[in-house]
C-alpha cells in the first residue's frame, strides 16, 4: 500500500482529497500545517508528498520542500494557484517535483501522483539508491557515498544495511537478518558476527549524527534518521 502525506491548510481541500485517496487504496496522513513535516517524513515514510505552496505559518511549501529534500528523495507534488515564472523556478529547483494547479480535479492529482510514483519505481528498479541523511547507499556497488567520498562495504555490511534500509524506521528481528544474510536459522549462531557488522556500520555512518542504528534486545535492529525539532 502506497503512503501519501498531504500538507494542506485548507481543510475544505485537504479532507476530501485525503478521503478520495484512501478510497483508491492509499494510506494517507493529512497535516494542516508544515511544522511537523520532517518528523512525519521520518515516522510515516511516505512514498509521495502532496504539498500546498501557500501554507499559513513561518514556512511556505517551497521552503518546507527544501527542508524535506535534505533528508529524503521522496517525490513532491506541489499544489498551488501561483503561476509566475519565479514560482515555477522555485519549485522545479527542487529535485523530483511536479505541480498541479488549483483549483484541481481529483483525476489530475491522481494521474500526476501515479506518474511520479511510476518514475520513482523505475529508477529504483534500475539502480536502487537509498538516502540516509548526507549519505547515499548504493547496494549494487556495496558503496556508501558521503559527499564525494566513497566507503566500500564488505558483503555482510552491505547486505545488513540494505535489509535495514528496506525497512527503515521499523525493527527487523535478528533471526530474520541472520537468516537472510548468513543463511542461518538461529541468530545466536551469528550473534557476534552481526554485532561486529553493526559496530562497523556505526563507524561508517558516524559522520552524520542524525543516523541511528538502534539495537534492542529481544526486539531487533532498525535504522532511523533523527530530525532535531
C-alpha positions in Angstrom: 0.0 0.0 0.0 1.5 3.3 -1.1 1.7 6.0 1.6 0.7 9.6 0.8 1.5 12.6 3.1 -0.8 15.6 2.4 0.2 19.0 3.8 -2.7 21.4 3.1 -4.0 24.1 5.4 -7.4 24.4 3.7 -9.5 21.6 5.2 -12.1 22.1 2.5 -9.5 20.8 0.0 -7.4 18.5 2.2 -10.1 16.5 3.8 -12.0 15.4 0.7 -8.6 14.8 -1.1 -7.5 12.5 1.7 -10.8 10.6 1.7 -10.7 10.1 -2.0 -7.1 8.8 -2.0 -8.0 6.4 0.9 -10.9 5.1 -1.2 -8.4 4.4 -4.0 -6.3 2.3 -1.7 -3.7 4.7 -0.5 -2.6 5.0 3.1 -2.9 8.8 3.9 -1.6 11.1 6.6 -3.1 14.6 6.4 -1.4 17.6 8.1 -2.9 21.1 8.1 0.5 22.7 8.6 4.1 22.1 7.8 5.5 22.5 11.3 5.8 18.7 11.9 6.6 17.7 8.3 10.2 16.5 8.9 9.2 14.4 11.9 6.3 12.8 10.0 8.5 12.1 7.0 10.8 10.2 9.4 7.9 8.4 11.1 5.4 7.8 8.3 7.9 7.2 5.5 5.6 8.4 2.7 6.0 7.3 -1.0 4.9 10.8 -2.1 4.1 14.2 -0.5 1.4 16.5 -1.7 2.5 19.9 -0.5 0.5 23.1 -0.6 2.7 26.1 -1.5 0.8 28.9 0.2 0.7 27.5 3.7 -0.1 29.6 6.7 2.8 29.8 9.1 6.5 30.7 9.1 7.5 28.5 6.1 5.9 28.2 2.7 5.7 25.0 0.7 8.9 25.6 -1.2 10.8 26.2 2.0 9.4 23.0 3.5 10.2 21.1 0.3 13.8 22.2 0.6 14.0 21.0 4.2 12.4 17.7 3.2 15.0 17.3 0.4 17.8 17.4 2.9 16.6 14.2 4.5 14.7 12.4 1.7 14.3 11.9 -2.0 10.5 11.3 -1.8 8.6 12.8 -4.7 7.0 16.2 -4.0 3.8 17.2 -5.8 3.2 20.9 -5.2 -0.4 22.2 -5.2 -0.7 25.9 -5.9 -2.6 28.7 -7.5 0.6 30.6 -8.2 1.7 30.8 -11.9 4.6 33.2 -12.2 7.9 32.1 -13.8 9.7 32.8 -10.5 7.3 30.4 -8.7 7.8 27.7 -11.2 11.6 28.1 -10.9 11.4 27.9 -7.1 9.5 24.7 -7.3 11.4 23.0 -10.1 14.8 23.9 -8.5 14.0 21.1 -6.0 14.7 17.7 -7.4 11.9 15.2 -8.1 8.9 17.6 -8.1 5.8 18.3 -10.1 2.9 20.8 -10.0 -0.8 20.7 -10.0 -2.7 24.0 -10.3 -5.6 24.9 -8.1 -8.5 24.5 -8.4 -7.6 21.0 -9.4 -9.6 17.9 -10.4 -9.0 14.7 -8.4 -8.3 12.8 -11.5 -5.5 15.1 -12.4 -3.9 14.8 -9.0 -4.1 11.1 -9.1 -2.6 10.8 -12.6 0.3 13.1 -11.7 0.8 11.1 -8.5 0.8 7.8 -10.3 3.2 9.2 -12.9 5.7 10.3 -10.3 5.4 7.0 -8.3 5.9 5.1 -11.5 9.1 7.0 -12.4 10.4 6.6 -8.9 9.8 2.8 -9.1 11.5 2.6 -12.4 14.5 4.5 -11.1 14.7 2.3 -8.0 14.4 -0.8 -10.1 17.2 0.3 -12.4 19.6 1.3 -9.7 18.5 1.3 -6.1 19.8 4.2 -4.1 18.9 4.8 -0.5 19.3 8.3 1.0 20.4 8.4 4.7 20.9 12.0 5.7 24.0 13.1 4.0 24.9 9.6 2.8 23.8 7.7 -0.3 23.9 3.9 -0.2 24.3 2.0 -3.5 23.7 -1.7 -2.7 24.7 -2.8 -6.3 28.1 -1.2 -5.7 28.3 -2.0 -2.0 29.1 1.6 -1.5 28.3 4.4 1.0 28.8 7.8 -0.6 29.4 10.8 1.7 29.8 14.0 -0.4 32.5 12.9 -2.9 34.0 10.2 -0.6 33.1 6.5 -1.2 33.2 3.9 1.6 33.3 0.3 0.3 31.3 -2.2 2.4 32.0 -5.9 2.6 29.3 -8.4 1.6 27.8 -8.7 5.1 27.9 -5.0 5.8 26.1 -4.2 2.5 23.5 -7.0 2.9 22.6 -5.9 6.5 22.4 -2.2 5.6 20.2 -2.9 2.6 17.8 -5.0 4.7 17.6 -2.2 7.3 17.1 0.4 4.6 14.2 -1.6 3.0 12.5 -1.5 6.4 13.7 2.0 7.5 12.2 3.1 10.8 11.0 -0.5 11.6 12.7 -3.1 13.7 14.0 -6.2 11.8 14.4 -9.2 14.0 17.9 -10.7 14.4 16.6 -14.0 13.3 15.5 -12.5 10.0 18.8 -10.7 9.5 20.9 -13.7 10.2 18.7 -16.0 8.1 18.9 -13.7 5.1 22.5 -12.6 5.4 24.2 -15.7 6.8 21.6 -18.3 5.9 21.4 -19.5 9.5 18.1 -20.2 11.3 19.2 -19.3 14.8 20.6 -15.7 15.2 22.6 -16.9 18.3 24.9 -18.8 15.9 26.0 -15.5 14.3 25.3 -13.0 17.2 29.0 -12.0 17.4 29.2 -11.5 13.6 26.1 -9.4 13.5 27.3 -7.2 16.3 30.6 -6.7 14.5 28.8 -5.7 11.4 26.6 -3.2 13.3 29.7 -1.8 15.0 31.4 -1.3 11.7 28.3 0.3 10.1 28.1 2.8 13.0 31.7 3.8 12.4 31.0 4.4 8.7 27.8 6.4 9.4 29.1 8.5 12.3 29.8 11.5 10.1 26.1 12.2 10.2 24.9 12.1 13.8 21.2 12.1 12.8 21.6 8.4 11.7 20.9 6.0 14.5 21.4 2.2 14.4 19.1 1.0 17.2 19.8 -2.5 18.5 17.2 -3.6 21.1 17.4 -6.9 23.0 14.5 -9.3 22.2 13.2 -6.8 19.6 15.7 -6.4 16.7 17.6 -3.8 14.8 16.4 -0.7 13.0 17.9 2.3 11.3 16.3 5.7 11.8 17.1 9.3 10.9 16.6 11.6 13.9 15.3 15.0 12.9 16.0 17.7 15.5 13.0 19.8 16.4 
